[in-house]
Amino acid sequence: MTSSIPLHISDCCVIITKSRSKIKDRKQKVKIQLLINNLHIHLYKYLDKVCRRCYHGIKNKKGWEAMKKTLYSLMLNDEVVREVDILAHRLGTNRSALINQILAEYVDYTTPERRINDVLSAIEQLMAPSRELVPFFAPNTFSMSLKSSLEYKYRPTVKYEVELYRGTGDAIGELSVIFRTQSGSLIRAMTDFFRLWKRIEDAHLVPLTGKRASYALYDGKFVRSILVPGKDCSTDELASALAEYIKMFDKLMKNYLTGRMDEHEIEAAYYSQLINSEVHV
């Protein structure tokens, strides 16, 4: 973004103000004050121009695209900055991010950060009534976790981590399934389930969506990418799709580990939910 107006207008104002204090001639002081006022007017016009470009040029339907960031120098009242810093600390963010969000809301632009926050917050609300999954989400972060207890001796827990990305690509985030257990038989059973899950999605999700998720299996951790939805969807629709996917995964995994469902029944249950879902992630 280019402009004939210098980015560091505030610095110019400071220099001119200091020079003005050394000048005794009243007329010269008046001229310098007029120059400072004109610089302030140009700064405000420039900011208004930037905000309008954000609204008309960058705004998109999904509000998911990564917004280009440029360094600007602004002149702000010290008391305003102090209050902004206090509020930023309270919200767990920083001054630049908070000012960016305030300006975005003023021009009615949904930043990727705001959309991620809204999606994760909505997932937390959807999961709150569940007894099987306990959600943990800190506002203004890009991830959240959910804890689930397995029906196994010593009641080992599984933690689900949902991370969403700010940029666009083949995936909008990733889902991690983290388990900690010393039981060799449980580790083998969970590993078998993760491999079964990939085979089922390769057989049914890929033909339906034309997209293939990426998978990784580490020591105590299974990771699956979250696909870009095939349709424009609202924050609530995306949150609901992610919440339902996690609940299905958790339910079918527990049924598999306890022996209540075999591989064919797991596949049938997955396919049934898949074809009845409007948003596929």
Buried (B, 14 or more C-beta within 10 A) or exposed (E): EEEEEBBEBBEBBEEBEEEBEEEEEEEEBEEBEEBBEEBBEBBEEBEEEBBEEBBEEBBEEBBBBEBEEEEBEEBEEEEEEEEBEEEBEEEEBBBEBBBBBEBBEEBEBBBBBBBBBBBBBBBBBBBEEBEEBBBEBEEBBBBBBBBBBBEBEEEBBBBBBBBBBBEBEEBBBBBBBBBEBEEEEBBEBBEEBBEBBBEBBEEBBEEBBEBEBEBEBEEEBBBBBBBBBBEEBEBEBBBBBBBBBBBBBBBBBBBBBEEEBEEEEBBEBBBEBBEEBEBBB
